[in-house]
Amino acid sequence: MNMTDPLHLASFLHNSAVQTALWIGALAAILNGSMGIFTVLRQHSFAGHALGDGSSAGGAVAIFLGSAALWGFLGMAWLAALAMGALGLRRARERDLATGVVLGATLGISALFLYLDVSSTQASGATVEVMFGSIFALDPQLLWPTIILVGVAIALIVLLYRPLLLIAANPDLGRAAGLPVRRLELLYLLLLGTAAALSALSIGVILATALLLGPAASALRLTRRPWQSFLYAQGIALTAVLGGIYLAFMSYYWSGGASWPVSFFVVLLILLLYLASAALASRRRAKH
């Protein structure tokens, strides 16, 4: 099968489900690329993982209640972020303990409602939808709420870029500079929860961390300038998500009518781009 067949490209570009997936996927990529930089700099990947996995409880509850999964993912991610902030923010050990407690609690809720989804509502695809995403099945009505969410999040990141970057590098310096570190920490966790929820909605909770951390880790290998790292991370995340959607759609034609998961292709592209960035960074060091 020729992947550049104009008939297939036309069907890809004009398919309404694909258009919704492209828009929401792109928005999730932009936010995750941005928040991933702060998360990697803070060495806070466990929190990102916990918020992504923890949001599964909200997705399971939303499916059980028959509402849009976005609000479930988002609501539980925000609750988990607030709980993590309340339980411990100051010391690394406190943060890890709080993160572990919240992760365990939310996974327990997720297991309960996924069981109820299957046993009570006969929603047999609920587990797959929550764990691996269903980006081609997203309701087009979710597009504008997602645009608003990401727009507000990016605006906050731009406005508070320097304070957020400072407390990511060294919270003690932030306190010495008179910054409201605790409030900024809570805001960071809420923004991280938003990014994790959108990632979980797009590619599933199991693989959500890859979209948050992979592009950021690649970008930080390529440049030492913070503002450039944000642009690189966003570009890498966009390439992985949009490329993954394209490959998943086209896999229908080369695999005999059974499309492969979007999440597989997104994570594969993130891995390949990370390896490419590592090789490029190594070549640069060798030249110097």
C-alpha positions in Angstrom: 0.0 0.0 0.0 1.3 3.4 -1.0 1.0 5.6 2.1 0.9 8.7 0.0 -2.0 7.5 -2.1 -4.1 10.7 -2.7 -7.3 8.9 -2.0 -6.1 7.8 1.4 -4.8 11.2 2.2 -8.1 12.8 1.2 -10.0 10.4 3.4 -7.6 11.2 6.2 -7.9 15.0 5.9 -11.7 15.1 5.4 -12.7 12.5 8.1 -14.5 14.4 10.9 -13.3 12.0 13.6 -9.7 12.5 12.4 -10.1 16.3 12.4 -11.3 16.2 16.0 -8.4 13.9 16.9 -5.9 16.2 15.2 -7.1 19.3 17.0 -7.4 17.8 20.5 -4.2 15.8 20.0 -2.3 18.9 19.0 -3.6 20.9 22.0 -2.6 18.0 24.3 0.9 17.9 22.7 1.5 21.7 23.1 0.5 21.7 26.8 2.4 18.5 27.6 5.5 19.7 25.8 5.4 22.9 27.9 4.7 21.3 31.3 7.2 18.5 30.6 10.1 21.0 30.7 9.1 22.1 34.3 8.6 18.5 35.3 11.9 17.2 34.0 13.8 20.2 35.5 12.1 19.6 38.9 12.9 15.8 38.7 9.2 15.4 39.3 8.4 12.6 36.8 6.8 10.5 39.5 4.2 13.2 40.1 3.5 13.4 36.4 3.1 9.6 36.2 0.8 9.6 39.3 -1.5 12.3 37.9 -1.7 10.6 34.5 -2.5 7.2 36.1 -4.7 8.7 38.8 -6.9 10.5 36.3 -8.0 7.0 35.2 -10.4 7.0 38.2 -12.1 10.1 36.8 -12.4 8.6 33.3 -13.9 5.4 34.8 -16.4 7.4 36.9 -17.4 9.5 33.8 -18.0 6.4 31.7 -20.0 4.9 34.5 -22.2 8.0 34.8 -22.5 8.4 31.0 -20.7 11.7 30.8 -17.8 12.9 28.7 -14.5 11.3 29.8 -12.6 14.6 29.5 -14.4 16.0 32.6 -13.7 12.8 34.6 -10.0 12.8 33.7 -9.7 16.5 34.4 -11.7 16.5 37.6 -9.8 13.6 39.2 -6.4 15.0 38.0 -7.1 18.3 39.7 -8.3 16.6 42.9 -5.2 14.4 42.9 -3.0 17.5 42.4 -4.6 19.3 45.3 -4.3 16.3 47.5 -0.6 15.9 46.6 -0.1 19.6 47.4 -1.9 19.4 50.7 -0.1 16.2 51.8 3.5 17.3 51.1 5.3 19.8 48.9 8.4 21.0 50.8 10.7 18.0 50.9 11.4 15.4 48.2 10.6 12.6 50.6 7.3 14.2 51.5 6.4 14.7 47.9 7.2 11.1 47.0 5.1 9.8 49.9 2.2 12.1 49.1 2.4 11.1 45.4 2.4 7.4 46.3 -0.6 7.7 48.6 -2.6 9.6 46.1 -1.7 7.3 43.3 -2.7 4.2 45.3 -6.0 5.8 46.2 -7.0 6.9 42.7 -6.0 3.5 41.2 -8.2 1.8 43.7 -11.2 4.0 42.7 -10.4 3.4 39.1 -10.4 -0.4 39.6 -13.8 -0.2 41.4 -15.5 1.9 38.7 -14.0 0.0 35.8 -15.5 -3.1 37.4 -18.8 -1.4 37.8 -18.6 -0.2 34.2 -18.3 -3.7 32.9 -20.6 -5.5 35.4 -23.4 -2.9 35.7 -23.5 -0.9 32.4 -22.1 -3.6 30.0 -19.5 -1.0 28.9 -17.1 -3.7 27.8 -14.7 -1.2 26.1 -14.4 1.0 29.2 -11.1 -0.4 30.3 -9.5 -0.1 26.8 -10.9 3.4 26.5 -9.4 4.6 29.8 -6.1 2.7 29.7 -5.2 3.1 26.0 -7.3 6.1 24.9 -9.9 6.5 22.2 -8.9 9.7 20.3 -10.8 8.8 17.2 -14.0 8.5 19.2 -13.8 11.9 20.9 -16.9 14.1 20.8 -16.3 17.1 18.5 -18.2 19.2 21.2 -15.1 18.7 23.4 -12.9 20.8 21.1 -13.8 24.3 22.3 -13.6 23.4 26.0 -10.2 21.9 25.3 -9.1 25.0 23.4 -10.1 27.2 26.4 -8.4 24.9 28.9 -5.1 24.8 27.0 -5.3 28.5 26.1 -5.7 29.5 29.8 -2.9 27.0 30.8 -0.5 28.4 28.2 -1.4 32.0 29.2 -0.5 31.2 32.8 2.7 29.5 31.8 3.7 32.6 29.7 2.8 35.1 32.5 4.5 33.1 35.2 7.3 31.6 33.2 10.2 33.0 35.2 8.8 32.3 38.7 7.8 28.7 37.6 11.2 28.2 36.1 13.0 29.5 39.2 11.1 27.3 41.7 11.6 24.3 39.3 15.4 24.9 39.4 15.6 25.8 43.1 12.6 26.5 45.4 14.9 27.9 48.1 16.0 30.7 45.7 12.3 31.4 45.0 11.6 31.8 48.7 14.7 34.0 49.1 13.4 36.2 46.2 10.1 36.6 48.0 8.0 34.5 45.6 4.8 32.8 46.9 6.4 29.4 46.4 3.6 27.3 47.9 0.9 28.9 45.7 3.2 28.5 42.6 3.7 24.9 43.6 0.0 24.3 43.7 -0.6 26.1 40.4 2.2 24.0 38.9 0.5 20.8 40.1 -2.9 21.9 38.7 -1.3 22.7 35.3 0.5 19.4 35.4 -2.8 17.7 36.2 -4.4 19.4 33.2 -1.6 18.2 30.9 -1.8 14.7 32.3 -5.5 14.5 31.9 -5.4 15.6 28.2 -2.6 13.1 27.6 -4.6 10.3 29.2 -7.6 11.3 27.1 -5.6 11.2 23.9 -3.3 8.1 24.3 -4.6 6.5 27.5 -3.4 6.6 31.1 -0.8 3.8 30.8 1.2 5.7 28.2 0.3 9.3 29.2 3.7 9.9 30.9 5.5 9.3 27.6 3.9 12.4 26.1 4.6 14.5 29.2 8.3 13.5 29.7 9.6 12.2 26.4 9.5 15.4 24.3 10.8 17.5 27.2 13.7 15.1 27.8 14.6 15.2 24.1 14.4 19.0 24.0 16.6 19.5 27.0 19.2 17.3 25.2 19.2 19.6 22.2 19.5 23.0 23.9 20.5 24.6 27.2 18.3 27.7 26.6 15.0 27.4 28.5 12.8 29.2 26.0 14.2 27.1 23.1 13.6 23.9 25.1 9.9 24.8 25.3 9.6 25.3 21.6 11.6 22.1 20.8 9.4 20.1 23.3 6.2 21.4 21.7 7.5 20.6 18.2 8.6 17.1 19.2 5.3 16.4 21.0 3.3 17.7 18.0 5.3 15.6 15.6 4.7 12.4 17.7 1.0 13.0 18.2 0.1 14.1 14.7 2.3 11.5 13.1 0.9 8.8 15.4 -2.7 9.8 14.4 -1.7 9.6 10.7 0.0 6.2 11.0 -2.9 4.8 13.0 -5.3 5.9 10.4 -3.2 4.5 7.5 -2.6 1.2 9.3 -6.2 0.3 8.4 -5.1 0.0 4.8 -1.9 -2.0 5.3 -3.1 -4.3 8.1 -6.1 -5.8 6.3 -8.8 -3.5 7.8 -7.7 -3.5 11.5 -6.3 -0.2 12.6 -3.4 -0.2 15.1 -3.7 1.9 18.3 -2.8 5.6 18.1 -1.0 5.3 21.4 1.5 2.7 20.0 2.5 5.0 17.2 2.7 8.1 19.4 5.0 6.4 21.9 7.1 4.8 19.2 7.7 8.2 17.6 8.5 9.7 21.0 11.1 7.0 21.5 12.7 7.4 18.1 12.8 11.1 18.5 14.4 10.8 21.9 17.1 8.4 20.5 17.7 10.8 17.6 18.1 13.7 20.0 20.5 11.7 22.1 22.6 10.8 19.1 22.6 14.5 17.9 23.6 15.7 21.4 26.4 13.1 21.5 27.7 14.3 18.1 27.7 17.9 19.3 29.7 16.9 22.4 32.2 15.0 20.3 32.8 18.0 18.1 33.6 20.2 21.0 
